């Protein structure tokens, strides 16, 4: 069987990305143009600004991917593209570009779920990884605990009832005027603080199911900061970050390990932007070692939004016979088990 070359486009938020892979797991090019510096002054992503920058960036990013891989459009077997979830305007830029490529080149178009892309990042890093396994998807927009029964076959075991874990990191960082994006800053400060300095709540940790909740924790941090300000007591940012991060990590790791043991799995993967958090990686590694569970996670470049993960997910969809028509639309609230 001949090699399958995938060109993938990702534009769900504020990264314009294009990747080219061979047979799903071999990355030939993975180009990412980030807008972090642009959105820093706003303290978060401004959808209209993000969409306009995608329009400016997408053509040179795609060309750079082709140049890096040493290929032309005619070497590509199919086009994969994120069509949800995400910011609708941002999604439409990448989707429209992918449609134009597929139509003009006469190549198949394959729509990819962004959340599926995150969990597929582990297939790139770990060549021996195969379903079934449990995966914890943690990012700015999503917190999911998923049973991966096969390529493209998923059952959501638990998810956040309110804020995603990454969203909570960003909101706490904003409340403390730490800067944007908040997750890496909180992680860095947490390493210097005392995780037991402040007793923040661990919501849902004693509940039977696998759902998460982080809005109460976020509110508790905000209340603590306001209380300290009213009492004119100096806040120690490192201790707040360490205590907050410990509360998030405790809930994530507890639920993930519980799911593995309840379902009888010996492999768990981490994926999404929060999967790069050192506290989560360290605590999960310790617990997995204790329970005899094999822990896998991607390198940092594959944790945040990128197109290599979309190419990998798109490859398996393509091999399963998935083909999308030109009326494929952006679905900003697309669920991983919706299709």
N, C-alpha and C positions, 0 to 999 in steps of 0.2 A: 504493500500500500504506500502511495506517495505521501510526502509530507503535506500537512495542511498549514498554510500561512494565514494568520489572522491579523487584520488591522483593526484596532479598537480605539474608540473615542470616548472620553469621559469629561463631562462638563456639568455635573450635578450641583456644584456649589461655587467655589471660588478658585478651583484649579482647572486650567485647560490642559488636557493631557491626551497624548496619543502613544500607543504602544504597538509593537509588532512582535508576534510570537510564532514559534514553530511547534506544532502539535500541542498547543495549549500551555505547556509548562516551560518551554525554553524561550527566554526573553531575548529577542534580538535588538530591541530598542524600547526604551521607556522614558519618554520625554514629558516633563511636567513644568508648566508655567504657572507659578503661584501668584496670587494677588494679595498676600498677607500685608505687605507694606502699604498697599493702597487702602485697605480696610482698617488698618491700625488706628488711624485718626478718628474713625467712627466708633471704635470699640466693638466692632462686629461686622458681619457681612451685610452690605447694602445690595439687595437683589438687582436693582436697576443698574447700578455701577458694575456689578459682576457680569451681567448679561452683555453690556457694552464691551467690556474687556475681553470676554470670550470671542466676540465677533472680530476684534482686532488680532487676537492671538492664535486663533485656531488654524489658519492657513499656514503660517510659519512653523507652528508646532508639528503639524502633520508632515510638512516637508522635511523638517529636521529628523523626524522618526524614520522616514524613508531613507534619508542620507546615512543615518547612523547604521541602519540595517543593511545598507548597500543594495537597496531594492527600488523598484518602480511600482506604480500602481498595478501594472500588469502581472506582477509576481504574486499579487494578493488573491487568495481563494474566496474570502468573504469579509464582510464588514460587520463588526460588532459595535454596539453603541448603548450607552446607558439611556434608558427612557423613563426611569423613576426608581426610587423616590428622589426628591430634591426640589430645588427652586425651579418653578415652571419656566421662567424666562431663560435661565441658564441651561436647563435641559433641552429646550427647543433649539438653541444654537447648535449644540453638538448633534442633536437628532437630525436637524435640517441638513447639516453638512454631510452626515453619514448617508442620508437618503440620496443626496445629490451624487455622491461618489458611487453608491450602489447602482443607481439608475444610469449614470453616465458610463460606468464600466461594465454594466451588465453582470454585476456580482451579487450574490445573495446578501440580504440584510438580516441581521440577527439582533433583536432587542434583548438587552440584559438588565436584570434587576440589580441596582447598586448594592443592596445588602448581600445578595448572592456573590457579587464581586468581592466584597470584603472577605467572606469566608473562603473564597477560592484562592485568595492570596497565599494560603498555606500550601496549596498544591504546587505552587511555583517553588517555594523554598524547600519543601519536603517531598522529594520525588517519589518516595515510597508510600506516601499517605493516600489511603483509599477509604471510601465510606464502608461501613457506618462508623460514626463517632459523634460526640457531643461538641458543639461549638458555642462559645460565648462571644457575641458580637457587641462591641461597646464603642460608641462614637458620639459625636456631638448631637446627632439626631436619632440614634437608635441604641437601645439596650435590649438584646434578645438572647435567650437561651434556646438553642435549636438542636433538635435531633436530626442529624444528616443520615438519611436512610439510603441515599444513592445520589449520583450526580443529578442535580435538579429535583431531588425528592426530599422535602423538608417538612418537619412537624415542629411548630413553635411550642415549646414547653412552658416558657414564661417570657414576659416582657415588662417594661416599665409601665406603671399605671399613670405616670405624669411626665416629669422631666427625664430626659436621657441622662446617663451618667456624665457624658462629655459636656452636655449643656449645663449641668450643675457646676462643673469645674469652671466653665467660662463665666457663669453668673457670680460665683463666689470671688473669682479673680477681679471681676469688674467692680464688685462692691468694695473691694480692698484697694482699688486703683492700682492693680499690679501690671496691667497692660493686656494686650491681645496678641496671639491667642492665649487663653488663660491656662489651659491644661499643662503645657510644658513648664510654665512659670511656677504654678502651684507644686508640681512634682519636684522642681529644683529646690524650692524653699523648704518643702516637707522633709528633705534629707537632712536639713540643719535643725529641725524642730523636734519637740517632744510629742509623739502621737497620743500620749495619755494626759496631756496638759488640760484638755477640755473634753468633757464627756458628751459628745454629740450623739444623737439617736441613730440606731440601726433599724430602720423601718423594714418590716416584712421578714426579718431574719428568723423569727420563730414561727412563722406561718407555714402551713403544710405544703402549699404550692411553690412554684418557682418564679413568681412575679417579683418585680422590684418597685421601689418608690424612693424618689430622691427629692421631691419638692419640700417635704417636711424637714429634711436635713438642711437643705438650702436655707429655708426660713429660720431654722435654729441658728445657723451661722450668722445670718443677717441680724437676728435678735441679739445675739451675743455682741456683735460689733456695735450695735446701737446702744446697748446697755453699758458697754465699756466707755463709749463716748459720753453718755449722760453722766457717768460717775467720774469722768475726767481721769480714767485709768488708761495708761498706755497699753496698746495692743502689741503683742509679739507676733508679727506676721508668720514667722517660721512655725510657731506652735499652733496657730490657727490652721495653717495649711496642712501640717502633719496630722492634726486631730481630725480635720475634715477628710483628708485623703484616707486615713485609716478607717473611718466610718464607711466610706464608699467601698473600699477594697474588701472589708470584712463581709459585707452583704454580697458582693459579686462572687467572691471565692466560696462562701458558704453555700450559696445556691448552686453554683457550678459543680462543686464536689458532691453535693447531695444528689443532683441529677445523675451524675455518673454512677454513684453507688446504687441508687434506686433502680436505674435502668440496666445496670450490669455492664457498663462500658469501661474500658481501660485506656481510652484515648480521648483527650479533650484538646481543642484548639482555641486560641485567642485570635481575634481579628478586629479591625477598626482602629480609629485614631487612639482611643484610650488603651488599646493593647500595647502601646509603646510606653505606658506609665511604668516606671521602675518598681513602684510599690506593689502594683498588681502582679507584675511578672515575678517578683521575688516571693511574695506570699503564696501565689498559686504554685510556684515551683516547690516550695517547702511542703505545702499540703499534699500535692500530687506525689512527691517522693515518699511521704509518710503513708499514703494510701495505695501505693503501687500503680499509680496512673501515669500514663505517658503524656506529657504536656508538649504541645507544639505551638509556635507562634512565628509570624513572619519578621523579617528585618524591618527597621524603622521606615524605610522608604516605601514598603508595601503595606504599612499600617494606615497611613494617611491616604487620601484620595489619589488614585493613580489609574492609568489605563491598562497596565499589565494584568491587574486582577480582573478587569472587564474582558480582556482578551481571553484569559483562561476560562472564565465562566462562559463566554461566547463560544469558545471552541467546543465545550461539552454540549452546549445547546445545539450547535451546528451538527455535531456527530449524532445527536439524537433525532435529527430531522427538522429542527426548528427553522422556519423561514418566515420572515415578516414582510408584509406588503407596504406599499408607499403610504398607506393611510395609518401606519403606526403613529400613535400620538404620545406626547409626554404625559406621564401620570405622576404628579408630585407626591401623592400619598400611597403609592404602590406598596403592597405588603409582600413579604417573601413567600407566603403560602397562598397568594391570591390567584396564581395562574394554574 
